[in-house]
Amino acid sequence: MATDIDLFTPLKLGPFTLPNRIVLAPLTRNRAAEGDVPQDMNAEYYRQRASGGLLISEASPISHQGIGYPATPGIYSAEQVAAWRKVTDAVHAQGGHIFLQLWHVGRISHPSMQEGGVLPVAPSAIRPSGDAVTYQGMQPFVTPRALETEEIPGIVADYAQATRNARAAGFDGVEIHAANGYLLDEFVRDGTNRRGDRYGGSLENRCRIVTEVTEAVVAEWSSDRVGLRISPQNRFNDIQDSDPQTTFDYLAEQLNAFGLAYLHVVEGDMLSGERNMDYRKLRDTFEGLYMANNGYDLDRAARALAAGDADLVSFGKLFLANPDLPERFKRGAPLNEPDADTFYGGDERGYTDYPTLSEGAS
């Protein structure tokens, strides 16, 4: 059904009225200080992009066990919470809204990233193909340790504590990261979940940890301040499901019980660009706001909103390289080209030095 909604139509999201429907997607940038603590340049990076209707922070580990990459800012220590407060204050001073993405990487870690050099954890002891990013460089992934049933409530509790920490850090809400081959996604998809307990086998069992985490998070904060991200077809991190349409339609239906702020969907496969699932069916199954992601530009986003296929659209590389992306979209102005060499790690170069329109396009 056609609508007259565009990217600049205000949107009520929970207690907030967003000035536009342009969202900063969660983007890992690997620029935290020692102790995985956000730095001043992190606050500047998000401040620059505060004109987006909503900012979603880079994925933030909920515990030391949840870490999978160097220099990713966490949300489990007092020092991290205090440093994130500088980020949220900077965004709010510009009139922006920011959610923190809650992250546990599961098997996409390495013993060198774990306390005591222990194995990463996963639903099942299945080694992903490829290499882990570590402080010592690229190292082959290891076979993870399958979580014991009695350990899972502790991980759920870590999500609840991380939500409390995000509130203390001044965030406006949180997004549960259940996408891209990390722990929650590993439970949902049958390619990585071979369990025989109440967390494996049937669709209900495979989705159980996601619904338990969601229940724990919304118990800590009102549900209209909680979003959740999925990636039904994405094969990133060597993950797959035999029937993603059925799996994720089922999960979306289960999430309706919580009254979430939104469902954030990575549409298609980031690696191949393949996109052969019925995302409109998924969108119609979920009763709340639907946020689309993956390869959207201005024209494609406008078409999706006008057709009612999405309520918001999140942008990654375009927003990374254009801190004033909403203004550029509004004017139809040229866009800066993203510099892939500076995506991960480093200093302010390729992070906070992309020019705005007022500074002159590059």
HUHU-V873932 format. One line per field, one symbol per residue. ss: DSSP state (H for helix, E for strand, C for the rest). psi: psi as a letter, one per 30 degrees, with the letter a starting at -180 (. if undefined). burial: # if it has 9 or more other ideal C-beta (glycine too) atoms within 8 Angstrom, else .. Layout:
# HUHU-V873932
ss=???
psi=???
burial=???
This chain:
# HUHU-V873932
ss=CCCCCCCCCCEEECCEEECCCEEECCCCCCCCECCCECCHHHHHHHHHCCCCCEEEEEEEECCHHHCCCCCCCCCCCHHHHHHHHHHHHHHHHCCCCEEEEEECCCCCCCHHHCHHHCCCEECCCCCCCCEEEECCEEEECCCCEECCHHHHHHHHHHHHHHHHHHHHCCCCEEEEECCCCCHHHHHHCCCCCCCCCCCCCCHHHHCHHHHHHHHHHHHHCCHHHEEEEECCCCCCCCCCCCCHHHHHHHHHHHHHHHCCCEEEEECCCCCCCCCCCCHHHHHHHCCCEEEEECCCCHHHHHHHHHCCCCCEEEECHHHHHCCCHHHHHHHCCCCCCCCHHHCCCCCCCCCCCCCCHHHCCC
psi=kklgkafgklkjjbgkjkflgjkjlkjkfhhlakghkklefeeeeeefgfflekkkllkjkfleffkflkhkklhfleeeeeefeeeeeeeefgglkkkkkkkkfbfhakeffkkgglklllelijkklakkjlfgakkkllklkkkkeffeeeeeeeeeeeeeeeeffglfalkkjhlggaeeeeeekfffjglgafglcleeeefeeeeeeeeeeffflkfggklkkliefkgkhhklkfieeeefeeeeeeffffhlelkjjjkakfeffkiglifeeeefekfakkkkljgkaeeeeeeeeefgflflkkkdeeeefifheeeeeefhllkkkkjffgejlabfkgdggkkleffkk.
burial=.....####.#.##...#.##############..####.#####################################..#############.#.###################....######.###...#.#....#.##.####...##..#############.###.#################..##.#...##....##############.##.###############.#.#..##.##########.#.###########....#.#.#.###.##.#######.#...#################.#####.######.....##.#...##..#...##..####.....
